[in-house]
Amino acid sequence: MADTSATSDVTFKTRVITDFETGSEPDVLFFFNGADANSFIEAGKVVSIDEIRKEYPDYAGNMNDDLITASLVDGKKYAVPVNGFWEAMFVNTEVLDAAGVSMPGANYTWERAAVITGAEPVKNWEACEGNVWKARIPNKVFGAYNPYTTLVYGDWFVAAMRAHTGDVYLNEKSMYEVTEYDKVLHPEKSRASWEPEFSVYVWYTVQDEKEDETILYANFQGRNPNEENVEISVRKNCFYPEKEGVGYITLSGFTVRQAATQWAPPTAYQEGMIGPHWSKGWIIED
């Protein structure tokens, strides 16, 4: 018996699968316990650890059962690890700083890590008057694309108000942009809104050219934004190649949200929060 799994490739996997299909399977196999083994399990060709332990109660007794992965086919455990290794993630902080992206902290969970967002949190809100708060954002945060100086425009775009591509989010919910400070101080409920009660959560933006800052005014209706999850859009894309022809990419299992994307009419360049940018072979799935 020889362990060739360390040098396994598609040819190796195909040969093993063929052996199982033709009745030439081995008694013991070093193989992968993920989707590659599904056909063996579905065909009833392998024995679960629980079945083995009925005859040999001490089988794999030196293993932590929590480290033994269950099959997605039936939830049973079939394979015992023979070795293990740690994988680490390295972060280029210079790239994050240049993009205006904050470094993930100790409070990040896997669920949060599976989110690709175009937004960043804002925690420097100062109370103004009434329910209005103000935040000043250095324009260097936005790089070459400032969503709060860029208006939505393009062919076939018709709107009663020319809004900015950026947005303010309260607990992941998009607030309503207005065109002047007085409308932030005295917001009016919108009958056209799908959620009229929330339409009084409004924001307005101006530029401080002397300080090179974006100023945001927002009405949080009595809430303290420094104690809530308040974010603003800072990037026009979340997952989008800068160059064309980056093919055969699968994006799966991520939540993608809150980009400051421009209007994309069929008569013009169409980029989005996520997209292949004239590439082929992409798979984008839930």
N, C-alpha and C positions, 0 to 999 in steps of 0.2 A: 504494500500500500504506500503510495507516494502522495505527498501534499504539493499540488501544483497550483493551488489557489492564489498564491502570492504573485504568480505570473499569468493569471487567467486573463483572457480577453474574450471577444465575441466568439472566436473559433472554439475556445475551451467550453464556453457555456452551451454553444450549439451541439457540441459533441456529447456533453452530459445529458442534455435534453433528449437527444436522439437515442442514447442508451436506455433511458427510462421508457421511451415510447416503443422500443423494440424488445423490451424484456431483458436487456443486458445490464441493468443497473447494478452498481456495487452494493455491498452490505453496509459499508460505512462511507460517508462522503464528506469531504471538506468543500462546502459550497456556501452560497449566499442565502440568507434566510428572509430576504425581502420578496419582491414581486417575481424574481427569477425562479423561486421555488414553488410558486402558486400551482403550476401544472402538476407537480409531484403530489402535492397535498390534495388537490381536487380529484386526482386519480386514485387516491388511497394507497400510494406507493411508499409512504413513509410512516413511521410510528411516532406518536407523541411521547414526550417525556413522562407524562402521567401514566401512560400505558407501560412504559419500561419500568417505572417505579413500583408497579404492582408486583412485578417479579423480583426487582432489585431495588428495595426501598432506599438504599444509600446512593443510588445513581446520581451523579452530579451534586452530591451533598456538600461539596466544598464550594459551591457556587451560590451567590446571592440571587435568589429567584427574581428579584426586581430588575436584575441586569439581563435577564433572559427575555428576549423579545418574542411576543406572541405573533402568530400568523394573522394576516388580515383576512384570510379565507374563512377561518372558523374560530379565531380567538385562542387556539391552543398553541402550546409551545413545543417546537420540534428540534431546535438546534441549540447546542451548548457552545458558548464562545470558547475558542482555543487561544485567543490572544486579544489584545486591546490596545488602544492608543488614544491620546488626547489630541483634539484639534483646537487650535487657537485662532482668534480673530485679531488681526493687526490693523490699526487705524492710522492713516496719514493725516495728522492734525493740521498740517499746512494746507492740504486740500480742503478740509472742513472749514478752516478759517477763511480761506479765499472765497468759498461759496456762501459764507455767512451761516453755516450750519453748526448748531451746538453739539458738543460732545455728549454721547449717551452717558447717563450717570448710573449710580448703583441701584436706583429705583426702577430701572428699565426691566420689563418682563419680556418673555418671548413673544407675547401677543403684541406688545408695543413695537418690538423689533420687526415684526412682520408687516408694519405699516410703512408705505412709501408716501411721504407727504411733501407738498409744496409749501407748507406753512411752518412758522416758528412761533413759539410762545412769547408773549410780551408780559413782563411783570413790573414795569416801571410806570404804571399809571398814577397820575396825580389828580386829586379831586379839584374840580373847577367850581361849578355852581349847580345847585339842584342835584339832578342825577347824572350830570355830565362829568366825564373824566377825560384827561388828556395824556397822551403818550408821545414822546419825541423819539424818532428812529433815525439814527445816522444813515445817510443815503449810501454809504459804502457797504451796508448790509446787503443791498440789492444788486451790487455790481453794475453791469452795463444795462440791466433791465429793471426799471423801477415801476412796479405795478400801480403806483399811486401818482404817477405822472403820465401813464399810458391809458388812453381812453379806448373803449371798445369801438371798433369801426370795421367797415368792409362792405363789399357788395351785398345787396339785399338786406342789410341790417337797418331796421326801422325801429326806433324806440322813442318814447316820450322824454326820456332822460338819457344823456350820454354818461354812462357810468364808467368807472375805472375797472381795469382788469383785476385789480387786487380786491381783497375782501377782509372783513373782520369776523371772527368766529367766536361764539360764546358756547363753550362746552360742545364743540364740534358742529354747531349750528350756525348757518350763515345769517349775519345781521343785514340790515337794510341800509344802503347808502343813500344819503340825501345831499342836496346841492348847496346848503348854506348852514352856518352855525345855528341860526335861530330855529331851524327845523330839528336840530339835535336837542336844543333846550326845550322846545315845545313840539314834540313829535305828535303826529296825527295817525290814527289807525287807518290802514289802507283797506278799502273794500275790495280792491282787486287782488289782494294777497290770498294765497291758499290758506294762510294761517294769520288772520287779522289780529289776533291777540298778541302775536309775537312781532308784528310789523312796527311796533313802537320802540323796538330795540334797534336804534339807528346809529349811523356814524357818518363823519364828514372829514375830509382831508384837505390840507393846504401845505404849501412848501415854504420853508424858511430858507431862502436862498443864501442869506448871510452866513448861517450856521451849517448850511448844506444838510438839512434835516427834513424828514417828512413828519408832519404833525398830524396826529389822529385825534379827533374828538368823538366820543361815543357815549351814548345814553344806555346805561345798564339797568335802568329801572329799579334803583335802590340796592343793587348788588355791588359788592366790592370786587372789581375785576382782578385785583391782586390775590384774591382768595379763590377765584374761579379759574377754569381752564380757558384762557383767552389767547387766541392765536391770530396771526395775520399771514396772508399769502405773501411769499417772498420770491418764489420761483415760478416761471411760466410753464415748466414741464416737471413731471415726476420721474418718468422713465422713458427717455427719448434720445436716440443717438445723435450726436452732433454732426456726424458724417453719414453719407448714404452707403448702402451696401453692407451693413452689419447684419448678416443673415443668420437664420437658424437659432433663434433664441426662444426659450420657453419661460414665460413668467407665470408662475402658479402659486396660489396660496397667499398672496399679498393683498392687503387693503391699500388702494391707491386713491388719494383724495387731496383736495384743497390747493390745486395749482391755479396760478393767475394766467389762464390761457386766453389767447386772443380769439376773436370771432373767426370761424373757418368756413367761408362760403364755398360752394362748389366751383366758383370761377377763380379761386386764388389758392395760394399755398396753404395746405391744410396740415397744421400740427395740432396736437392735443396734449392733454395731461399725460397720456401714454400713447405711444405709436412707434412704428418701425422705421419711419423716415426713408421711404423708397428702398426697403430691404425685403427679402423674401424668406419664407420658411418659418415665420414667427408663429408661436402658439401663445395666446393670451387666454388664460382660463381662471376660473374661480378657485 
